[in-house]
Structure formats: C-alpha cells, structure tokens
C-alpha cells in the first residue's frame, strides 16, 4: 500500500498547515482533521477493495511470433459487497507495464470480463503466474495492491516463410514423395508385375487373363510404397550461437527449419524434426505427416544444448527412418560433422546442408582453411550446401538456392534398390 500523488499532496498540506498554525486557529484544525479523516478512511477501503477478488486469464494456447493475441481476464468478486475502481496489471502474454485494464464497478458475487489485445513476442514457451490488482477506492488518496494467482501458458511458434519455386533435389517415386530409388514388390497402390500363385495369396490378387494364357495361376504384385520422410536435423550447440536476441544464427536456423518443414509438408512429404533437448538430455523427435504443428511446437521449445553437431549427426542417424532424406542445418561449419555427413552420403542418404553463421558466403578466417576442400568433396558427393548469415533474407536465400540444385545422383545406391 502506498500514497497516491493526491494522497501525498494532501499529507504534505496537512503537515505544513500544522507547522504554521497558531493555537487559536480552531476552524483550521477542524479542516485539517477532516482531511486526515479522508486519508484514514481511504486506507481500509482500498485494502478491502482488493480482497476477495480472483482473476482467470483466457487466451489462445499458441500463436506465431508477432501475431496479435486476444486476452480476456475474467474477474470474480467473491464478496457480497461491490468493488470499485479496480485496476488490473496483467503479467500475461505481453506485460502491459503502466497500462492497466480498469473495472469501475464490480458488483458482489459477480464476474466481469475485460479484454485487451497484444502481440506475441519471440518464439518460446511462456508460463504466466499472476495478475496484480490495485485500487485507490474511494477517494484516490491511498493505493492498495495485491497479486492474485492467474496461471496460463502460451506457446509462441517461430516465423516461417513460403519458399517460392523451391525444388528439393531428392529422388521421387510414382507418388511424388521422396523414396528410395528403384522398386520392389510389396504392398502399395502401383502395379509391379505378375508371378505364380503361392499358398496364402488372396484370391482377389489372381490375374485371370494371365492365368488362362500361362495355364497356371498367376497373381498380381504391387510396388512397395517406399517413400520416406524428410528428416530435418537442427544443430543447437551453444558455443556456435552468435548474435543477440532475435538476430542470432540459432533463431535464423529455427525459422529456416520451420520454412523448410512447411514446404515439405505442403508438397506431401512426411517430415521429421530432430534436435537435442537440453532439459531431458535426449534427442527430441517431432514427426508430422500433414500438419506443421508438431514441428512448430518442437521449434518453439528448442533451446541451446552442449551436444556438438558431430555427435548430433551420429545420434540422429541411429534414430532416422531407413529411407529418410536429410536436411541438415548447422550453426557453424563443423569439420567432424561434415565428414560424418560425407560418410552418410556414401551409404546412399541424400543430404542438403544449410550452414548459418557470421561468415556466410564471405571470407573466412584461418580456422576455416579446410572448408573449401570440404565443400569440393560435398559437391563431388552430390551434397547441396547453402551458406548464409542471419542478416540475409531467409526466404529469398532458400528459394533461390533450392531452385539451383539439380537432382542428386546416388553414390553406391541403397540396399534394396533395384
């Protein structure tokens, strides 16, 4: 509780009047007594006004960075007497600072709903605990405040962009989805061939015209649907992060991952996001088959980790699906990680690599003297590489560079390929 500006002025006036008053100034003492009574009455009234009040905050569970959010505060008066001149300072999705939400009158045992609009901040998970209730009822001389519990959570998704005209240089199957090259019999929608009947084959697969011509029972085989997901492996190694706030290379890498995932899902590619979770110390895997939400949720919760990118590549390989094609996003040109990617490429894994650091395509220091030779090896192996800085236009950079890449030829082929 504290005096308002008006209360402080009144108190100073009372003290000054007492200091200069003479014993015979009875009317003045009466006035001063009334003024002091106003202060005295305001104290319990203000304290009472903030008691018996609860607040429930209501807003969307998730939003995109910078998007407007509608917040509603449901304020309940549990007392039988009314509350006047309530001010609510919310610590919700966007702290309002000195801009309170006001309720002039809240009748007893009633709930009033007030609302305001704010913009979502940076990506992340925000947990809001309380709301401050204040009142200077009834004369505005003393301000009482009380913090009430009002818990809620908001997940802010990262920004992502539409990639205009981008094409991924991965092999494609009949279905238009990425697939292992070649084909083999199995269960799928496309016709593969004919073979002789084997015990256990369903009658519906018998091909009667061929059976008549071959004078033996022939059955239809279908091509195995070998299309795989695209795996986006996102490096979040703490020592590799450069920049501040929303301008770090990690934030650029996160937006790149979201943009790439959006593109792959829109075009029918099952997509898996892999990153290392520093809290659980395990690889976090978010799979999406049509809806981008699982990937965005994983990116919103992404922090930094102490796992170096080379180890992340090794752990990711063990968890990736058999025919997955990789998009690897690194926060720095890491020699060991890139060497491991070359080994994966030799096993038939198709890879596109995005490196987001302070140098981008510009000149590099002596510590990166090995990089030109590594990029030549990547080019020879058919691994697409995109170098960029956090300051570059992410949408234009990705769209332009992915249009440039052509279909990658296989090195050594995959097991099971025809």
Secondary structure, DSSP 8 states (H G I E B T S, - for coil): -EE-HHHHHHHHHHHHHHHH--TT-HHHHHHHHHHHHHHHHHHHHHHHHTTTEEEEEE--SEEETT-EEEEEEEEEE-SSS-EEEEEEEE-SSS--TT--EEEEEE-TT-EEEEEEEEE--SSEEEEEEEEEEEE-TTTSSEEEEEEEEEEEEEEEE------TT------B-TTSSBB-SS--EEEEEEEEEEEE--TT--GGGB-HHHHHHHTS-EEEEEE---B--EEEEE--BGGG--SSGGGSHHHHHHHHHHHHHHHHHHTT--EEEEEEETTTTEEEEEEESS-THHHHHHHHT---BS--HHHHHHHHHHHS-TT-EEEEEESS--HHHHHHHHHHHHTT--EEEEEESSSTTS---GGGTTHHHHHHHHHHHT-EEEEE-TTS-HHHHHHHHHHH------SS--TT--
